[in-house]
Amino acid sequence: FGSSFPLCSESVRRPLSAMQNAGMQNEAGTMDAVKEYYSKTLKTSKDLQTNACCTSASPPDHIITAMLKIHDEVLSKYYGCGLCLPEDIEGLSILDLGCGAGRDVYIASQLVGPKGRVVGVDMTKEQIDVANAHKCWHADKFGYSNVDFKLGYIERLDELGLEAESFDVIVSNCVINLSPDKESVLKQACRLLKPGGELYFSDVYADRRVPQSLREDAVLWGECISGALYWNDFENLAKKCGFLDPRLMKDSVITVENRKLESKLGCIKFISATYRLWKLDGLESHCEDYGQAVIYKGTCPISPDKFELDGHHAIETGKVFPVCGNTWKMLHDTRFKKHFEFIGNFDTHYGIDQGCGTVIPYSSAKEAAAGGGCC
């Protein structure tokens, strides 16, 4: 965590003014500029001008194995900022928002297996054409066909014939920051998820609100930088859209590695982060203590020794692990239930769960607690 991305950019083949003249003052202009950038300006990942859409971390072995079975043209047109495929997805229905040429779709296709399905959505016809061109090639490679690609906007998924509550997991890899209407993206995702499903995605965030002048810079937007939300605005927006307790999986610093663009950004810091957002009834706004605990059985195939729910919960196999009420639900009311034993219930409330970072705000209560017994 916290490691910088390596330099992975070269000069694009078209002048900056071509993008800056595309028009970024409204939603339609933003979408057109992004389509222009990802269909005409970028031919391969080598054409990126910054490292915001580059991934430095080495993938786990099972992902590397899956990538070896993906067509070279698909791999060459990957513009992601992280790995956004969660564990234990065999047999599930997966939706990839902003799938591009389909790299993550074809990885997920192998992980869900012949009984699962994967749908990719992208607004750029040139990218979808590449993804579709290699469907038969991948079907022959995998021994089955379970993918579909749809041309459309991630803000308007209701126009694509996708049934409500029909997906177990929705993923996205460094794309939501490109959307001019992020609230619609999150609301549409929540509508399409089954109860107990999750939105698991990597994206770019800022340590403060990005000024409008930078948001109107088409190159910075296309490079997944100036469209980034201030992290706290994102968490509040996620809660508003139905994902009440956003969980951060991992994060790393984006160093940009382009002096000309860095000079425009001033002191703003950008972070690549992976979140998981659960669609669960009964989640609370804060982590509350009900005296509960779980024991991980070690039965997730890729995690025999330790299960990582998020960056704050790494649960060792066989160990009694205290959890708040929200964490209990994220394990008990989801596909992970079969991997855990559960201790306790919701009958008795013991106050805020201070282990999750929130403490009681009253100084008098803290002083009384430090004094000893409950009477």
N, C-alpha and C positions, 0 to 999 in steps of 0.2 A: 504494500500500500504506500502511496505517496511517491512512487518512482516516476521519473520523467519519461516521456516518450522520446525515441530517437529521431534524428532528422530523417525524413523520408520523402521530401518534396523536391520538385524541380520546377522550373518556370513553365507555366502553361503555354499552350501554343497560340493563344489569342491574347491581344492586349487587354489590360484591365478595363480600359474604357468601354470595351464591348459589353462587359457585364454592368458597369456602373451606369450605362445609358439605358439599361433594360427597364428601369422603372420599379422602385421599391416602395412607393408611397401608399399602396393599398394592397389588400389581400390578393386580388387577381394579379397585380404586378409582381408581388413576391413569388407566387406560384410559377408565373411565367419565367421569372428570372432563374429560379431553381431548376426548372425543366431545361432551360437553355444551358445552364452550367453543367448539368449531369448528362445531357444528351449531345451537346456540341463541343463544349470547352474541354471536359474531361473525357479522354479516350481510355485511359487506364489509371490505376492508382498512382502511377509515377507523375501524373500531371497535377497532383495536388500541390498547393502553394504553402500549406502549413502541415503540422503533424496532428491537428485536431482529429482527423479521420484516419489515424493510424493506430495500430495495436502493437505494443511492444512485448507484452507478456506472452510467454510460450503457452500454447493451449495444452490442456491435459491430454494424456495418451489416447483416450477414446475419441477425442475430437480430431487429433492428428490422423488417426486411422481413417476416420470418415472423410477428411479433406483429401486424402490420397485418391479417393474415388470420384472426385469432382473435376469436371472438364476445365482445361486450362483457361479458356476464354472467360468462363464464369469467375474463376479465381482472380483473373487480371482486372476485373471491373468491381472489385470489392472496395467499398469506401466506409468501413465501420470503425468505431472507436472502442470496441470491447467485444467480449464474448457473451452473448445473451441467450444461452440455452440452459435452462435449469436442469436439475437432476430428476430422475425417476419419471420419464415421459413416455415410456413404451406404451403403445396402444392409444395414445391421446390424440385429440384434435388440436392442432397448433395453427395460429394465424400470425404471419409476419408482416408488420406494418412498415412500408418502405423497403420492400425486399430487394430492390435493385435487380441485378442480373441473376439473383437466386442462390448465392452461396450458402447463406444460413438456412434457406428452405431445403436445399439438398442435403445439408448436414442433418437437419432435423428429420428429414425423410428417413434416414438410416436409423436414427435413434428411436423414432416412434414405431418403426417396423411396418410390416404389411397390414397390420390391423389398425394402424393409426392413419392420420391424414394431415397434410400440411397445405395451407393456402397462403400464397404471397400476394400482396397488394403494392402496386407502385404507380405513380402518376406519369412516369417517363416511358413513352412507348419504345424508345430505343433499348432501354434496359429490359423491359418485359419481352421484347422480341428476342433478345439474347437468351433469356431464361427459357422461353418456349422452344427455341431452336434446339435445345439440348435435352428436352424431356425424354425422348426415346433413347438417347445415348445413356442417360442415367438409369432409366428403367431396365435396360439391358445389363447395366453394371450392377444394379441392386438386386435384380431378379423380380421386381414388382414395380408398379406405378401407383403412387399415392399422393401426387402433388398437383396443384392447380394454381394458375397465375391469373390475376385480375388487374386490368388497367383501370385505375381510379384514384380518388383522393382519400387519404386517411382521415380527413375531416368529415367525409361524407360516405362512410361505410354503409349507411342505410340505403344507398343507391345501387349497391353491388349484389343484391340478392342473398346476403348472408343472414342466416336465421338468428334471431336473438337467443342468447344463452346456449350457443352451440359449440363454443370453444372452451377447452380446459385451460389452455395457456395462450397468451398473446405475447409475442416478443417484438422487439424493435431495436435496431442497432444504429445509433447516432443519426436518427431521422426526425424525431419529434421536435428537436430544436429548429429544424428547417420550416416547420409549419407556422403560418401566421395566425392560426387559431388553435392553440394548444388545448384550450378548454374543450372544444368540440372533439378533438382526438381522444381525450381521456374519457369523456362521456360516452362516446361511441364504443370505446373499448370495454367500459363497464357494462354497457348494454349487451354486448356480444359474449361476455364471459358467463360460463355456468356458475351457479353458486359454489363457492369454494375454489373457484379458479383464480388465476393470477396474471397480472401484467408484469412481465419480467424483461427489463430493458436497460440498455446502456445509452447515455446521452451526455451532453455537455452542459455545465452550469457555471454561473458566474458568482463571485463573492459579493457582488452588488448589482443594482439594476443598470443595465447597459443603456447609455444615452441614445436618444432617438437618432442623432446624427450618425452614429455607428450602425444602428439598426437599418438605416437606409443605404448602407454600403453593400452592394450586391456581392462583391467578392468575399467580404468578411462573413456575410450571411451564407453564401454557398459553401464556404469552408467550415461551416458548423460552429462559428464563433459568435457573431453578433446577434444571432437569434436565440442564444442561450438565455434561459431564465435565471434570475437571482434565485439561489437555492431555497431560500425561505418562502419566496413567492410560489415556487413549484410545490413545496410540501403543503402549503395552504390550498393551492389549487387542486391538488390530488384529493385532499380531504373533502373539498367542495363537490368533487365529481363522484364521490362514493367510495374512495379508498382511504379509510379513516386513519390508518396507522402505517404510513410509508416506512419501509424498512430498507436501509442502505446496506448493500452487499459489500462493495469495495469502491475505491476511488484512487485516482492518480492525477498528478499535476500535468496540465498541458502547457508546454513551453513555447509553442507557436513556431519558433525557429525560422522566422522571416522578418528581418530587421525593418523593412519598409512597412509591413503590416503591424509589427509590434509598436512602432512609433505612434500609430493611431490609437492604440489601446490604453496608453498611459499606465496607470497603476492597477487596472482591473486584472484580477486573477481568474483563470478558467480551469475547471476541473472536469475530468471525465469520470463519471460515476455510474454504477449499476444499482438500480433499485428493484425491489419486488413489491407490488401493490396487490393486496388480496381483496377479492370481492366476498366479504363475509358479513353476515348479519350479526349484530351484537357487539362488534368491536367498539371499544371506548376511545375517547379522545386522548387519554393518557393510560399508562401502564398501571393497573391496579393490582394489589396484592390480595389473593384469596387463599394463600397457603398451599398452592399447588406445586406439583413437580412432575417431571417426566423421566423416563429411562429409555435411552436409545438402544434398540436391539442390534444395531450393526448390520441391518439387512438391506440397505441401499447398495446396489452392486458396486458403484464407484466410490462409496464412502464407508468402508467396513469399520474404520477406527473412530471416526468423528463425523458428525452431521453438522453442517453449517447452515443454519436457517438464515442468518444475516451476519453482518460484521460484528454484532454484539453477542451472538449466541452460537458458540461452537460447543456442541454437546458430545462428550466422549461416550463411547459404547459402554453400557453397563453401569454408568454412574448416575446416581440420583441427582437431577439437575432442577433446582427451583426455577419456576417461570411465573410471569405475570398472567393475568387473565387473557390478554390479547394473544400472547405467544401460545398459550394453551390452545386457543381456537385455531391458530394458524397451523398447528400440528394435528389437532383432533378432528377438525371439520374440513379437512382437505385430503388429498391423495396420500399424504404422509402418515395417516393414522395407523396403518398396518405396521409401520416401522417403530412404534413407540408403545410403552406401557404408561398409563396415566394414574397419577396419585392425587386424590382430593377432588373437590367440586367447587361450586360457586356459592355454597350455603353461607359462608362467613367471610365478611370483608374486613381486611386488616389495614386499610388505608392505601396511600400511594405506594407503589413499588419503587423504592429509592434506588434499587439496583439498576433501574433503567434510566437514571439520570435526572429524575424529577424529585424534588424534596418539598416537604411542607413549608409554606412561605412564612409561617408565623414564628417570630423569634421566641415568643413566650413558650410555645409548644416545644421548641427545640431545647430550651433551657430546662423545662420540666422533664423531658425525656432523658436528658443527661443526668438528672438528679436521682434516677433509680426506678423503683417499682411503679406499677400502674395506678396505685392508690395514693 
